[in-house]
Amino acid sequence: MFYPIAISMGDDEHAWGVEVPDVPGCFSAGEDLEDEIAMVQQAIEGHFEILVEDGAPFPSASSVTRHAANPKYAGCTWALVEIDVIE
């Protein structure tokens, strides 16, 4: 399943930030985009491991179009991260 991620670009003073809108509370920050994508993928997988332990369902992935319309994500760049979800 592909989950959209909202990317806030970093600069010399700020880290890159990534949020996963479909997975509340799941976010990451890093020094560059490549590291950030790998880190957020690990964050999603870790979050899902906890859901499995708790017997909770995985959140569905929405479209980038749906999230991009949200003013909270104005100025973000979007990407998709593939996560293997086996329920």
N, C-alpha and C positions, 0 to 999 in steps of 0.2 A: 504494500500500500504506500502511496506517495503522500507525505504530509507537507503542506506549504510552510515555509519559514519566512519570517519578516526580518530582514537584515538592516541594521543601522550601521552605516559606515563609520569606521574609526579614523583617527588622525594622530598627529604626533602626541597629543595629550589625552586621547580617549581610546579605549579598546573598541573593537568591533562588538556589536551586540546582536544577538539573535533570539527571537521569541518564536514559540510554536503556538499559534493562536488556537489550534484545536486541542491542545493539551495544556489546560490551565496550570500555571505555575512552572512550566517547563521553559527554561531559557538558558542561555550561555553567553559568555563573553571571552574574547581572545585577541591576540595581537594581529592576526591576519585572517583573511577570509578562508583559506584552505584549512587552517587549524580550527577555525570556528565551525565550519560545516562538520568536520569529524567530531568535534566536541558536542555539538548539539545532537548529532545522531546518537552518541553514547548517552546523552541526557535522556533522550526519548526512550531508548532501550531500557535504561535503568528505571525510568518511571513506569514502563510497562511491566517490568519484572515485579515491581511492588504491587501493581494492579493484579497480576496473576496470583501472588501470595495472598492477597486480600479477597480473591475470588470476584473482583470487580471487572466489568466489561471494558474493552478498549474504546477510546473515543473514536468516532468516525472522522475521516479526513474530509474537509470541505474544499471547495475550489479556491484558487488564488483570487479569482474575480470577486467572490463574496467577501473575502477579508480585505482586499485592496480598497473596497468601497468604504471601509470603516475609517473615520477620521483619525483614530488612534494610530493607524499605521501610515499616515501621510508621510511621504518622503522615503519610505522604506523600499528596498529592493527585494524582490521575491525570488525564491528558489524552491525546488521540491527535493525532499530527502526521502529516499526509499527505506522503509522499515518492513521487515518480514514479520507479519502478524499471523500467528497460528493460534486460533482459539480452540 
